């Protein structure tokens, strides 16, 4: 889960995370968290470098 801004959309998430591996699905719900912030999820089929992925997130 990441925090996303108002202009941030699924295509922007794909562009940011595509180098980590094969993205299966990106979801940015219309609802907001308790603090009023937007959030999103990216689901991967395969991650190229799990260690790098974990450190950089």
Backbone as ProteinMPNN parsed JSONL, in Angstrom:
{"seq_chain_A": "XXXXXXXXXXXXXXXXXXXXXXXXXXXXXXXXXXXXXXXXXXXXXXXXXXXXXXXXX", "coords_chain_A": {"N_chain_A": [[0.848, -1.166, 0.0], [0.541, 2.208, -0.819], [0.748, 5.761, -0.274], [-1.095, 8.048, -2.181], [-1.291, 10.908, -4.342], [-3.688, 13.471, -5.365], [-3.73, 13.71, -8.201], [-2.64, 11.349, -8.978], [-2.79, 8.287, -10.673], [-3.801, 4.951, -11.806], [-2.202, 4.38, -14.035], [0.064, 5.942, -13.557], [1.022, 4.622, -11.299], [1.694, 2.16, -12.459], [3.814, 2.985, -14.105], [5.709, 3.717, -12.192], [6.214, 1.35, -10.711], [6.761, -0.736, -12.53], [9.361, -1.612, -13.134], [10.068, -3.322, -11.106], [8.889, -5.773, -11.493], [6.439, -8.057, -12.943], [3.399, -6.577, -13.145], [0.216, -7.355, -12.065], [-2.198, -6.262, -11.26], [-3.535, -3.06, -10.473], [-4.887, -1.067, -7.987], [-6.694, 1.705, -6.972], [-8.578, 2.787, -4.608], [-11.676, 4.67, -4.372], [-12.38, 5.595, -1.904], [-11.019, 7.065, 1.112], [-8.315, 6.991, 3.556], [-8.401, 7.01, 7.219], [-7.22, 9.422, 7.813], [-7.892, 10.991, 5.702], [-6.431, 10.662, 3.404], [-5.54, 9.455, 0.125], [-4.975, 6.121, -1.15], [-3.243, 3.247, -2.534], [-2.883, 0.03, -4.187], [-0.638, -2.393, -5.532], [-0.449, -5.363, -7.304], [1.697, -8.053, -7.84], [2.873, -10.471, -10.22], [5.34, -11.679, -10.58], [8.337, -10.804, -8.951], [11.277, -9.192, -9.778], [13.703, -8.728, -8.275], [13.611, -9.511, -5.164], [14.793, -8.709, -2.745], [15.775, -6.089, -3.291], [13.356, -4.877, -3.935], [11.974, -4.98, -1.451], [13.656, -3.369, 0.148], [13.648, -0.841, -1.126], [11.01, -0.054, -0.986]], "CA_chain_A": [[0.0, 0.0, 0.0], [1.264, 3.47, -0.842], [-0.083, 6.961, -0.261], [-1.087, 8.648, -3.515], [-1.851, 12.252, -4.431], [-4.945, 13.658, -6.087], [-3.576, 13.491, -9.644], [-2.008, 10.047, -9.159], [-3.748, 7.289, -11.15], [-3.263, 3.598, -11.982], [-1.134, 4.424, -15.036], [1.242, 6.472, -12.873], [1.54, 3.536, -10.462], [2.345, 1.203, -13.361], [5.087, 3.563, -14.531], [6.643, 3.727, -11.065], [6.537, 0.022, -10.198], [6.955, -1.766, -13.561], [10.726, -2.153, -13.161], [10.221, -4.323, -10.052], [8.391, -7.069, -11.947], [5.196, -8.086, -13.718], [2.255, -6.102, -12.378], [-1.021, -8.015, -12.458], [-3.355, -5.416, -10.974], [-3.357, -1.834, -9.7], [-6.174, -0.611, -7.46], [-6.71, 2.931, -6.179], [-9.983, 2.944, -4.216], [-12.201, 6.036, -4.293], [-12.435, 6.006, -0.497], [-9.771, 7.55, 1.699], [-8.044, 6.425, 4.875], [-8.959, 7.799, 8.326], [-6.613, 10.753, 7.774], [-8.354, 11.684, 4.507], [-5.462, 10.472, 2.318], [-5.793, 8.375, -0.833], [-3.991, 5.046, -1.103], [-3.381, 2.308, -3.634], [-2.225, -1.271, -4.092], [-0.178, -3.012, -6.778], [-0.245, -6.806, -7.125], [2.709, -8.534, -8.772], [2.945, -11.892, -10.546], [6.727, -12.031, -10.272], [9.195, -9.679, -8.615], [12.601, -9.506, -10.321], [14.687, -8.769, -7.201], [12.799, -9.379, -3.953], [15.548, -7.95, -1.741], [15.749, -4.679, -3.708], [11.96, -4.457, -3.826], [11.685, -4.755, -0.04], [14.457, -2.262, 0.679], [13.272, 0.43, -1.736], [9.663, 0.349, -0.586]], "C_chain_A": [[0.895, 1.231, 0.0], [0.27, 4.613, -0.754], [0.025, 7.601, -1.634], [-1.766, 10.008, -3.485], [-3.106, 12.291, -5.284], [-4.829, 13.317, -7.568], [-2.973, 12.125, -9.979], [-3.056, 9.029, -9.586], [-3.052, 5.95, -11.353], [-2.118, 3.582, -12.989], [0.162, 4.954, -14.422], [1.867, 5.405, -11.979], [2.258, 2.491, -11.305], [3.718, 1.709, -13.778], [6.129, 3.541, -13.421], [7.119, 2.322, -10.706], [6.88, -1.032, -11.25], [8.359, -2.362, -13.557], [10.993, -3.166, -12.045], [9.759, -5.709, -10.489], [7.11, -6.931, -12.741], [4.011, -7.701, -12.834], [0.989, -6.73, -12.941], [-2.202, -7.057, -12.32], [-2.927, -4.193, -10.17], [-4.742, -1.363, -9.274], [-5.944, 0.657, -6.643], [-8.172, 3.186, -5.817], [-10.4, 4.413, -4.155], [-12.234, 6.529, -2.847], [-11.046, 6.42, -0.01], [-9.556, 6.903, 3.067], [-8.601, 7.354, 5.959], [-8.415, 9.218, 8.368], [-7.024, 11.558, 6.552], [-7.427, 11.545, 3.311], [-5.876, 9.327, 1.407], [-4.691, 7.334, -0.706], [-4.233, 4.105, -2.267], [-2.574, 1.046, -3.4], [-1.768, -1.702, -5.48], [0.085, -4.483, -6.474], [0.677, -7.295, -8.233], [2.584, -10.031, -8.991], [4.326, -12.409, -10.184], [7.484, -10.753, -9.959], [10.604, -10.068, -9.021], [13.651, -9.67, -9.223], [13.967, -8.47, -5.882], [13.508, -8.528, -2.909], [15.506, -6.452, -2.05], [14.34, -4.104, -3.543], [11.615, -4.108, -2.377], [12.416, -3.566, 0.546], [13.96, -0.92, 0.158], [11.855, 0.867, -1.397], [9.696, 0.796, 0.836]], "O_chain_A": [[1.885, 1.289, 0.729], [-0.899, 4.464, -1.11], [1.118, 7.69, -2.194], [-2.694, 10.237, -2.709], [-3.53, 11.281, -5.848], [-5.733, 12.702, -8.133], [-2.817, 11.792, -11.153], [-4.1, 8.909, -8.944], [-1.854, 5.825, -11.101], [-1.154, 2.838, -12.808], [1.244, 4.46, -14.74], [3.09, 5.289, -11.904], [3.311, 1.991, -10.911], [4.681, 0.943, -13.801], [7.316, 3.362, -13.693], [8.301, 2.123, -10.427], [7.263, -2.142, -10.88], [8.528, -3.518, -13.945], [12.046, -3.805, -12.041], [10.188, -6.712, -9.919], [6.738, -5.835, -13.161], [3.668, -8.416, -11.892], [0.722, -6.649, -14.14], [-3.098, -7.043, -13.164], [-2.065, -4.283, -9.295], [-5.656, -1.27, -10.094], [-5.109, 0.684, -5.739], [-8.924, 3.736, -6.622], [-9.571, 5.291, -3.915], [-12.129, 7.728, -2.592], [-10.036, 6.146, -0.659], [-10.479, 6.344, 3.658], [-9.208, 8.377, 5.642], [-9.066, 10.12, 8.896], [-6.563, 12.685, 6.371], [-7.609, 12.233, 2.306], [-6.485, 8.353, 1.851], [-3.603, 7.63, -0.213], [-5.283, 4.147, -2.908], [-1.7, 0.997, -2.535], [-2.428, -1.414, -6.478], [0.764, -4.808, -5.5], [0.471, -6.995, -9.409], [2.235, -10.775, -8.075], [4.459, -13.458, -9.554], [7.295, -9.735, -10.624], [11.083, -11.143, -8.659], [14.408, -10.641, -9.233], [13.747, -7.31, -5.536], [12.871, -7.704, -2.253], [15.23, -5.642, -1.165], [14.168, -2.982, -3.068], [11.03, -3.058, -2.112], [11.854, -2.83, 1.358], [13.861, 0.041, 0.922], [11.534, 2.05, -1.511], [8.665, 1.182, 1.386]]}, "name": "protein", "num_of_chains": 1, "seq": "XXXXXXXXXXXXXXXXXXXXXXXXXXXXXXXXXXXXXXXXXXXXXXXXXXXXXXXXX"}
